[in-house]
Amino acid sequence: MRVLGICHDVFICSAALVEDGRVVFAVAEERLDRVKQSRVFPVRAISACLEHAGIGFGDLDEIAVAWNPVIEAETLPPGYLSGRRWRAEHLMQVPARLLALAGKGAATVSRHESLWQGAPPVSYVEHYLAHIGNAAYLSPWERCAVLVLDGRGERKTGLLAEVDGVRLTVHEEIDFPHSLGLLYGAVTQFLGFRPDSDEWKVMALAAYADAENRYLEPMRRLVEVDERGRFTLALEDFEFFNQWHPRMFSARFEAEFGEPRRPGSELTDRHREIAAALQRVFEEAVTEILRHLHRRAGLDRLVVSGGCFMNSVLNGKITELTPFAECFITSCPDDSGTSVGAALYRCAELRGQRPVEASRHNYWGLGFSDEECMRTVERTRLPNAAVVEDPGAEAASDLAAGRLIGWFQGRSEFGQRALGHRSILADARRAEAKDEVNAAVKYRESFRPFAPAILAERAHEYFDCEPGTRVPFMEKVLRFRPEKRAEAPAVVHADGSGRLQTVGEESPRFRRLLESFAEATGVPLVLNTSFNLNGEPIVDSPEDAIRTFYACGLDVLYLGNVRIHK
């Protein structure tokens, strides 16, 4: 059974192909059209899915779209459909009128059949069900509690539920305009950053101030969680629900927190304190919601999804602050992952069973063999290029010598984080490596941290976690053990934490690099960040990697088993 998942008209559009409940290919449109956060219909991504499998549309059992517009058709103003209209609007007019006449709400999944002769049916899946498909059906558990939180879906902003096989039990739903995602976005905008894009800058900035500051109590007043796990915002402080207003926050918010920061202006202690207060209140609210969910579901295993769970600082504290013993988070809990989730959700419904194989990696994108990389090097006539027998060992030697490396291997990662296939690497023992990568390669703010990639079996030696802890998708921030911070200063954040990636057998060549580096230096981790320049998507093809390599301060590029130096 083949289901094509499509995520369009969100901040990172994407497509995914699922076969018999297993993800075989997935890619964001931005990787292919080279436009950061591309919002166009994912034509290139869909074509890449079909080409990878060697199939056409006629070979698909279904196309699953990660948004259900029929839900929004329920609220279409009656006068809007009067008079002469564009005939294609009948696709919306007829369902809207029939819903009103029947006095019914839209189903969570709406279908459109017979677009052309022999076409697969198109199913429009409610956005939060697509998030559930991404979270629950990539997890290793048959039964688990589920929390979805983001800016908004069709109308939802939060969902508390549990999944048992393919059966979903909903405990609570929270509707727009009360939204923790939009709360975080509004403060992101207030601090001079771009909402729906720069929230992780605010998360990083929060580490530079004590949350117990003058803004904590005013920030706490903005959110309230009741005994059922439902939350409400003090809406008088916000304007994000007013489409005519240019700002997400109101004059009342400004009166309490001061003048908004102009983009690009100096960051002050006030801005750092507001960021720290926001992060604390956000964590407190989600923690309270999860405590209520645990009480109602009675389960110790949790999966979460939605853009709110791109907040890796929160993610790393979930099992510490709540009664849940285990928490699974995919590599793509944001909207880009709903193409995967919609396809998995429909595949599970159609087959009557959930996928049996948990996600152990996210290397679902375009892949290039060593031979293909070599042909690209030959075609572009690059100087200083040579095939090496052991790229991992060679790269480890370059890192130990203080060189900055571009690392391009195999199939690309799906999600917003590079996990050793499309990475920039540096020696984390060198404190100056952070500033070098920020200034000469990434061209980004100096306060933003970089991630440590570490051999999985040695994570507990460096981080405050149990032996066997796995963080494969760089999805959680954990605290460095105090005695180990001096060994990797380039990846220790201001609060002594790190957003780590544990590396196992799923990435053999990257693991070989870490093993070789550990043998040479005694330190089993390196600085790992995404292979891209500021404002550009992560590289996806050998040509992308070469172009980026020569446009920044990297010293060496490993393109498959080809070593290229400047």
Order of alpha helices (4+ residues) and beta strands (2+ residues): beta-beta-beta-alpha-alpha-beta-alpha-alpha-beta-beta-alpha-beta-beta-beta-alpha-alpha-alpha-beta-beta-alpha-alpha-beta-alpha-alpha-beta-alpha-beta-alpha-beta-alpha-beta-beta-beta-alpha-beta-alpha-beta-beta-alpha-beta-alpha-beta-beta
